[in-house]
Amino acid sequence: MTHQEQNNCNGELTISYQPKTEKIVFMELKSSKTTKADFDKLLEVNILGCKAIYDVLKQFITDHAVQKLVCSK
């Protein structure tokens, strides 16, 4: 993140998200000046990011398991 991007940020939100249950199990907000609208947007973007990472990891694990099964035959 560049210095300019940091100056434009209204907060930093870190979450741990469980995609199967759609529950947030951890949340940390680093900003005391975040508006409700900014927080809602941060939360939405974080959840979308967690879901995208989950999908990539799930696909990798599935592909790896299939490859192991094919190679073991």
PDB file as gemmi writes it, atoms N, CA and C in Angstrom:
CRYST1    1.000    1.000    1.000  90.00  90.00  90.00 P 1                      
ATOM      1  N   MET A   1       0.847  -1.172   0.000  1.00  0.00           N  
ATOM      2  CA  MET A   1       0.000   0.000   0.000  1.00  0.00           C  
ATOM      3  C   MET A   1       0.893   1.236   0.000  1.00  0.00           C  
ATOM      4  N   THR A   2       0.586   2.159  -0.865  1.00  0.00           N  
ATOM      5  CA  THR A   2       1.374   3.390  -0.953  1.00  0.00           C  
ATOM      6  C   THR A   2       0.970   4.359   0.157  1.00  0.00           C  
ATOM      7  N   HIS A   3       1.804   5.378   0.327  1.00  0.00           N  
ATOM      8  CA  HIS A   3       1.513   6.399   1.332  1.00  0.00           C  
ATOM      9  C   HIS A   3       0.188   7.098   1.022  1.00  0.00           C  
ATOM     10  N   GLN A   4      -0.060   7.380  -0.257  1.00  0.00           N  
ATOM     11  CA  GLN A   4      -1.307   8.036  -0.662  1.00  0.00           C  
ATOM     12  C   GLN A   4      -2.514   7.152  -0.334  1.00  0.00           C  
ATOM     13  N   GLU A   5      -2.397   5.846  -0.595  1.00  0.00           N  
ATOM     14  CA  GLU A   5      -3.498   4.929  -0.287  1.00  0.00           C  
ATOM     15  C   GLU A   5      -3.754   4.890   1.210  1.00  0.00           C  
ATOM     16  N   GLN A   6      -2.685   4.912   2.013  1.00  0.00           N  
ATOM     17  CA  GLN A   6      -2.847   4.909   3.465  1.00  0.00           C  
ATOM     18  C   GLN A   6      -3.573   6.158   3.944  1.00  0.00           C  
ATOM     19  N   ASN A   7      -3.283   7.294   3.327  1.00  0.00           N  
ATOM     20  CA  ASN A   7      -3.938   8.538   3.715  1.00  0.00           C  
ATOM     21  C   ASN A   7      -5.420   8.532   3.355  1.00  0.00           C  
ATOM     22  N   ASN A   8      -5.808   7.795   2.317  1.00  0.00           N  
ATOM     23  CA  ASN A   8      -7.202   7.736   1.887  1.00  0.00           C  
ATOM     24  C   ASN A   8      -8.018   6.697   2.655  1.00  0.00           C  
ATOM     25  N   CYS A   9      -7.362   5.839   3.408  1.00  0.00           N  
ATOM     26  CA  CYS A   9      -8.065   4.784   4.137  1.00  0.00           C  
ATOM     27  C   CYS A   9      -8.783   5.362   5.353  1.00  0.00           C  
ATOM     28  N   ASN A  10      -9.966   4.842   5.608  1.00  0.00           N  
ATOM     29  CA  ASN A  10     -10.715   5.266   6.781  1.00  0.00           C  
ATOM     30  C   ASN A  10     -10.703   4.211   7.871  1.00  0.00           C  
ATOM     31  N   GLY A  11     -10.019   3.118   7.630  1.00  0.00           N  
ATOM     32  CA  GLY A  11      -9.938   2.081   8.633  1.00  0.00           C  
ATOM     33  C   GLY A  11      -9.330   0.824   8.071  1.00  0.00           C  
ATOM     34  N   GLU A  12      -8.879  -0.024   8.970  1.00  0.00           N  
ATOM     35  CA  GLU A  12      -8.338  -1.319   8.595  1.00  0.00           C  
ATOM     36  C   GLU A  12      -9.094  -2.370   9.399  1.00  0.00           C  
ATOM     37  N   LEU A  13      -9.748  -3.262   8.694  1.00  0.00           N  
ATOM     38  CA  LEU A  13     -10.553  -4.285   9.342  1.00  0.00           C  
ATOM     39  C   LEU A  13      -9.965  -5.652   9.034  1.00  0.00           C  
ATOM     40  N   THR A  14      -9.692  -6.415  10.089  1.00  0.00           N  
ATOM     41  CA  THR A  14      -9.200  -7.780   9.958  1.00  0.00           C  
ATOM     42  C   THR A  14     -10.260  -8.705  10.535  1.00  0.00           C  
ATOM     43  N   ILE A  15     -10.597  -9.757   9.772  1.00  0.00           N  
ATOM     44  CA  ILE A  15     -11.592 -10.707  10.268  1.00  0.00           C  
ATOM     45  C   ILE A  15     -11.117 -12.139  10.028  1.00  0.00           C  
ATOM     46  N   SER A  16     -11.664 -13.043  10.815  1.00  0.00           N  
ATOM     47  CA  SER A  16     -11.582 -14.478  10.549  1.00  0.00           C  
ATOM     48  C   SER A  16     -13.009 -14.910  10.261  1.00  0.00           C  
ATOM     49  N   TYR A  17     -13.190 -15.573   9.133  1.00  0.00           N  
ATOM     50  CA  TYR A  17     -14.533 -15.873   8.639  1.00  0.00           C  
ATOM     51  C   TYR A  17     -14.643 -17.353   8.316  1.00  0.00           C  
ATOM     52  N   GLN A  18     -15.744 -17.964   8.708  1.00  0.00           N  
ATOM     53  CA  GLN A  18     -16.015 -19.366   8.397  1.00  0.00           C  
ATOM     54  C   GLN A  18     -17.058 -19.420   7.286  1.00  0.00           C  
ATOM     55  N   PRO A  19     -16.620 -19.702   6.053  1.00  0.00           N  
ATOM     56  CA  PRO A  19     -17.536 -19.664   4.911  1.00  0.00           C  
ATOM     57  C   PRO A  19     -18.695 -20.655   5.003  1.00  0.00           C  
ATOM     58  N   LYS A  20     -18.458 -21.839   5.543  1.00  0.00           N  
ATOM     59  CA  LYS A  20     -19.534 -22.836   5.603  1.00  0.00           C  
ATOM     60  C   LYS A  20     -20.676 -22.390   6.512  1.00  0.00           C  
ATOM     61  N   THR A  21     -20.332 -21.771   7.623  1.00  0.00           N  
ATOM     62  CA  THR A  21     -21.365 -21.322   8.559  1.00  0.00           C  
ATOM     63  C   THR A  21     -21.713 -19.854   8.372  1.00  0.00           C  
ATOM     64  N   GLU A  22     -20.931 -19.172   7.518  1.00  0.00           N  
ATOM     65  CA  GLU A  22     -21.107 -17.743   7.263  1.00  0.00           C  
ATOM     66  C   GLU A  22     -21.065 -16.925   8.551  1.00  0.00           C  
ATOM     67  N   LYS A  23     -20.085 -17.263   9.412  1.00  0.00           N  
ATOM     68  CA  LYS A  23     -19.937 -16.558  10.679  1.00  0.00           C  
ATOM     69  C   LYS A  23     -18.556 -15.927  10.789  1.00  0.00           C  
ATOM     70  N   ILE A  24     -18.526 -14.762  11.365  1.00  0.00           N  
ATOM     71  CA  ILE A  24     -17.275 -14.087  11.684  1.00  0.00           C  
ATOM     72  C   ILE A  24     -16.897 -14.534  13.088  1.00  0.00           C  
ATOM     73  N   VAL A  25     -15.680 -15.071  13.230  1.00  0.00           N  
ATOM     74  CA  VAL A  25     -15.245 -15.574  14.534  1.00  0.00           C  
ATOM     75  C   VAL A  25     -14.212 -14.671  15.197  1.00  0.00           C  
ATOM     76  N   PHE A  26     -13.692 -13.707  14.457  1.00  0.00           N  
ATOM     77  CA  PHE A  26     -12.748 -12.737  15.010  1.00  0.00           C  
ATOM     78  C   PHE A  26     -12.855 -11.456  14.191  1.00  0.00           C  
ATOM     79  N   MET A  27     -12.746 -10.325  14.872  1.00  0.00           N  
ATOM     80  CA  MET A  27     -12.785  -9.052  14.163  1.00  0.00           C  
ATOM     81  C   MET A  27     -11.929  -8.038  14.917  1.00  0.00           C  
ATOM     82  N   GLU A  28     -11.112  -7.281  14.152  1.00  0.00           N  
ATOM     83  CA  GLU A  28     -10.310  -6.219  14.739  1.00  0.00           C  
ATOM     84  C   GLU A  28     -10.358  -5.010  13.808  1.00  0.00           C  
ATOM     85  N   LEU A  29     -10.772  -3.879  14.338  1.00  0.00           N  
ATOM     86  CA  LEU A  29     -10.853  -2.640  13.572  1.00  0.00           C  
ATOM     87  C   LEU A  29      -9.789  -1.684  14.079  1.00  0.00           C  
ATOM     88  N   LYS A  30      -8.925  -1.241  13.168  1.00  0.00           N  
ATOM     89  CA  LYS A  30      -7.870  -0.292  13.541  1.00  0.00           C  
ATOM     90  C   LYS A  30      -8.219   1.084  13.005  1.00  0.00           C  
ATOM     91  N   SER A  31      -9.070   1.778  13.688  1.00  0.00           N  
ATOM     92  CA  SER A  31      -9.407   3.165  13.392  1.00  0.00           C  
ATOM     93  C   SER A  31     -10.514   3.594  14.332  1.00  0.00           C  
ATOM     94  N   SER A  32     -10.369   4.753  14.875  1.00  0.00           N  
ATOM     95  CA  SER A  32     -11.426   5.271  15.744  1.00  0.00           C  
ATOM     96  C   SER A  32     -12.316   6.250  14.991  1.00  0.00           C  
ATOM     97  N   LYS A  33     -12.003   6.486  13.713  1.00  0.00           N  
ATOM     98  CA  LYS A  33     -12.738   7.478  12.934  1.00  0.00           C  
ATOM     99  C   LYS A  33     -13.492   6.851  11.760  1.00  0.00           C  
ATOM    100  N   THR A  34     -13.800   5.584  11.851  1.00  0.00           N  
ATOM    101  CA  THR A  34     -14.494   4.898  10.762  1.00  0.00           C  
ATOM    102  C   THR A  34     -15.998   5.125  10.893  1.00  0.00           C  
ATOM    103  N   THR A  35     -16.606   5.557   9.809  1.00  0.00           N  
ATOM    104  CA  THR A  35     -18.055   5.756   9.822  1.00  0.00           C  
ATOM    105  C   THR A  35     -18.757   4.408   9.657  1.00  0.00           C  
ATOM    106  N   LYS A  36     -20.026   4.376   9.956  1.00  0.00           N  
ATOM    107  CA  LYS A  36     -20.815   3.150   9.800  1.00  0.00           C  
ATOM    108  C   LYS A  36     -20.794   2.696   8.349  1.00  0.00           C  
ATOM    109  N   ALA A  37     -20.920   3.630   7.415  1.00  0.00           N  
ATOM    110  CA  ALA A  37     -20.912   3.284   5.989  1.00  0.00           C  
ATOM    111  C   ALA A  37     -19.567   2.690   5.578  1.00  0.00           C  
ATOM    112  N   ASP A  38     -18.467   3.290   6.061  1.00  0.00           N  
ATOM    113  CA  ASP A  38     -17.137   2.760   5.756  1.00  0.00           C  
ATOM    114  C   ASP A  38     -16.941   1.386   6.378  1.00  0.00           C  
ATOM    115  N   PHE A  39     -17.406   1.226   7.614  1.00  0.00           N  
ATOM    116  CA  PHE A  39     -17.291  -0.077   8.276  1.00  0.00           C  
ATOM    117  C   PHE A  39     -18.062  -1.142   7.503  1.00  0.00           C  
ATOM    118  N   ASP A  40     -19.270  -0.823   7.088  1.00  0.00           N  
ATOM    119  CA  ASP A  40     -20.073  -1.782   6.331  1.00  0.00           C  
ATOM    120  C   ASP A  40     -19.381  -2.194   5.040  1.00  0.00           C  
ATOM    121  N   LYS A  41     -18.765  -1.237   4.360  1.00  0.00           N  
ATOM    122  CA  LYS A  41     -18.038  -1.527   3.123  1.00  0.00           C  
ATOM    123  C   LYS A  41     -16.799  -2.376   3.408  1.00  0.00           C  
ATOM    124  N   LEU A  42     -16.056  -2.022   4.455  1.00  0.00           N  
ATOM    125  CA  LEU A  42     -14.890  -2.813   4.843  1.00  0.00           C  
ATOM    126  C   LEU A  42     -15.284  -4.256   5.151  1.00  0.00           C  
ATOM    127  N   LEU A  43     -16.373  -4.426   5.885  1.00  0.00           N  
ATOM    128  CA  LEU A  43     -16.828  -5.759   6.244  1.00  0.00           C  
ATOM    129  C   LEU A  43     -17.229  -6.549   5.006  1.00  0.00           C  
ATOM    130  N   GLU A  44     -17.958  -5.911   4.101  1.00  0.00           N  
ATOM    131  CA  GLU A  44     -18.378  -6.575   2.864  1.00  0.00           C  
ATOM    132  C   GLU A  44     -17.175  -7.029   2.034  1.00  0.00           C  
ATOM    133  N   VAL A  45     -16.209  -6.144   1.878  1.00  0.00           N  
ATOM    134  CA  VAL A  45     -15.015  -6.465   1.089  1.00  0.00           C  
ATOM    135  C   VAL A  45     -14.209  -7.579   1.762  1.00  0.00           C  
ATOM    136  N   ASN A  46     -14.097  -7.537   3.078  1.00  0.00           N  
ATOM    137  CA  ASN A  46     -13.379  -8.580   3.805  1.00  0.00           C  
ATOM    138  C   ASN A  46     -14.034  -9.938   3.620  1.00  0.00           C  
ATOM    139  N   ILE A  47     -15.337  -9.997   3.738  1.00  0.00           N  
ATOM    140  CA  ILE A  47     -16.047 -11.270   3.585  1.00  0.00           C  
ATOM    141  C   ILE A  47     -15.885 -11.802   2.168  1.00  0.00           C  
ATOM    142  N   LEU A  48     -15.991 -10.936   1.167  1.00  0.00           N  
ATOM    143  CA  LEU A  48     -15.780 -11.368  -0.218  1.00  0.00           C  
ATOM    144  C   LEU A  48     -14.365 -11.905  -0.413  1.00  0.00           C  
ATOM    145  N   GLY A  49     -13.389 -11.243   0.191  1.00  0.00           N  
ATOM    146  CA  GLY A  49     -12.001 -11.705   0.106  1.00  0.00           C  
ATOM    147  C   GLY A  49     -11.810 -13.049   0.766  1.00  0.00           C  
ATOM    148  N   CYS A  50     -12.408 -13.233   1.932  1.00  0.00           N  
ATOM    149  CA  CYS A  50     -12.306 -14.521   2.632  1.00  0.00           C  
ATOM    150  C   CYS A  50     -12.940 -15.639   1.799  1.00  0.00           C  
ATOM    151  N   LYS A  51     -14.082 -15.357   1.203  1.00  0.00           N  
ATOM    152  CA  LYS A  51     -14.743 -16.361   0.366  1.00  0.00           C  
ATOM    153  C   LYS A  51     -13.898 -16.706  -0.860  1.00  0.00           C  
ATOM    154  N   ALA A  52     -13.259 -15.710  -1.455  1.00  0.00           N  
ATOM    155  CA  ALA A  52     -12.415 -15.950  -2.630  1.00  0.00           C  
ATOM    156  C   ALA A  52     -11.206 -16.799  -2.260  1.00  0.00           C  
ATOM    157  N   ILE A  53     -10.577 -16.496  -1.146  1.00  0.00           N  
ATOM    158  CA  ILE A  53      -9.421 -17.281  -0.695  1.00  0.00           C  
ATOM    159  C   ILE A  53      -9.860 -18.702  -0.366  1.00  0.00           C  
ATOM    160  N   TYR A  54     -10.994 -18.849   0.287  1.00  0.00           N  
ATOM    161  CA  TYR A  54     -11.527 -20.176   0.613  1.00  0.00           C  
ATOM    162  C   TYR A  54     -11.746 -20.994  -0.669  1.00  0.00           C  
ATOM    163  N   ASP A  55     -12.331 -20.379  -1.679  1.00  0.00           N  
ATOM    164  CA  ASP A  55     -12.582 -21.083  -2.943  1.00  0.00           C  
ATOM    165  C   ASP A  55     -11.285 -21.537  -3.603  1.00  0.00           C  
ATOM    166  N   VAL A  56     -10.270 -20.678  -3.586  1.00  0.00           N  
ATOM    167  CA  VAL A  56      -8.976 -21.037  -4.189  1.00  0.00           C  
ATOM    168  C   VAL A  56      -8.338 -22.198  -3.425  1.00  0.00           C  
ATOM    169  N   LEU A  57      -8.326 -22.097  -2.107  1.00  0.00           N  
ATOM    170  CA  LEU A  57      -7.735 -23.162  -1.296  1.00  0.00           C  
ATOM    171  C   LEU A  57      -8.501 -24.479  -1.438  1.00  0.00           C  
ATOM    172  N   LYS A  58      -9.814 -24.392  -1.445  1.00  0.00           N  
ATOM    173  CA  LYS A  58     -10.636 -25.589  -1.596  1.00  0.00           C  
ATOM    174  C   LYS A  58     -10.358 -26.267  -2.938  1.00  0.00           C  
ATOM    175  N   GLN A  59     -10.259 -25.481  -4.002  1.00  0.00           N  
ATOM    176  CA  GLN A  59      -9.977 -26.038  -5.327  1.00  0.00           C  
ATOM    177  C   GLN A  59      -8.593 -26.676  -5.363  1.00  0.00           C  
ATOM    178  N   PHE A  60      -7.610 -26.019  -4.764  1.00  0.00           N  
ATOM    179  CA  PHE A  60      -6.258 -26.564  -4.727  1.00  0.00           C  
ATOM    180  C   PHE A  60      -6.226 -27.900  -3.991  1.00  0.00           C  
ATOM    181  N   ILE A  61      -6.873 -27.957  -2.839  1.00  0.00           N  
ATOM    182  CA  ILE A  61      -6.891 -29.189  -2.044  1.00  0.00           C  
ATOM    183  C   ILE A  61      -7.605 -30.300  -2.801  1.00  0.00           C  
ATOM    184  N   THR A  62      -8.718 -29.979  -3.444  1.00  0.00           N  
ATOM    185  CA  THR A  62      -9.454 -30.970  -4.233  1.00  0.00           C  
ATOM    186  C   THR A  62      -8.595 -31.480  -5.385  1.00  0.00           C  
ATOM    187  N   ASP A  63      -7.966 -30.575  -6.119  1.00  0.00           N  
ATOM    188  CA  ASP A  63      -7.100 -30.965  -7.233  1.00  0.00           C  
ATOM    189  C   ASP A  63      -5.947 -31.834  -6.746  1.00  0.00           C  
ATOM    190  N   HIS A  64      -5.352 -31.465  -5.626  1.00  0.00           N  
ATOM    191  CA  HIS A  64      -4.227 -32.212  -5.079  1.00  0.00           C  
ATOM    192  C   HIS A  64      -4.672 -33.617  -4.661  1.00  0.00           C  
ATOM    193  N   ALA A  65      -5.840 -33.724  -4.038  1.00  0.00           N  
ATOM    194  CA  ALA A  65      -6.350 -35.035  -3.604  1.00  0.00           C  
ATOM    195  C   ALA A  65      -6.627 -35.920  -4.818  1.00  0.00           C  
ATOM    196  N   VAL A  66      -7.208 -35.365  -5.859  1.00  0.00           N  
ATOM    197  CA  VAL A  66      -7.494 -36.127  -7.067  1.00  0.00           C  
ATOM    198  C   VAL A  66      -6.189 -36.589  -7.702  1.00  0.00           C  
ATOM    199  N   GLN A  67      -5.207 -35.705  -7.753  1.00  0.00           N  
ATOM    200  CA  GLN A  67      -3.903 -36.054  -8.336  1.00  0.00           C  
ATOM    201  C   GLN A  67      -3.260 -37.195  -7.547  1.00  0.00           C  
ATOM    202  N   LYS A  68      -3.347 -37.152  -6.227  1.00  0.00           N  
ATOM    203  CA  LYS A  68      -2.780 -38.213  -5.392  1.00  0.00           C  
ATOM    204  C   LYS A  68      -3.473 -39.548  -5.670  1.00  0.00           C  
ATOM    205  N   LEU A  69      -4.806 -39.498  -5.844  1.00  0.00           N  
ATOM    206  CA  LEU A  69      -5.541 -40.730  -6.131  1.00  0.00           C  
ATOM    207  C   LEU A  69      -5.156 -41.300  -7.486  1.00  0.00           C  
ATOM    208  N   VAL A  70      -5.011 -40.455  -8.474  1.00  0.00           N  
ATOM    209  CA  VAL A  70      -4.647 -40.893  -9.824  1.00  0.00           C  
ATOM    210  C   VAL A  70      -3.234 -41.472  -9.833  1.00  0.00           C  
ATOM    211  N   CYS A  71      -2.324 -40.823  -9.133  1.00  0.00           N  
ATOM    212  CA  CYS A  71      -0.928 -41.280  -9.111  1.00  0.00           C  
ATOM    213  C   CYS A  71      -0.742 -42.563  -8.303  1.00  0.00           C  
ATOM    214  N   SER A  72      -1.643 -42.823  -7.372  1.00  0.00           N  
ATOM    215  CA  SER A  72      -1.490 -44.013  -6.525  1.00  0.00           C  
ATOM    216  C   SER A  72      -2.048 -45.274  -7.185  1.00  0.00           C  
ATOM    217  N   LYS A  73      -2.718 -45.121  -8.308  1.00  0.00           N  
ATOM    218  CA  LYS A  73      -3.288 -46.296  -8.975  1.00  0.00           C  
ATOM    219  C   LYS A  73      -2.320 -46.930  -9.919  1.00  0.00           C  
TER     220      LYS A  73                                                      
END                                                                             
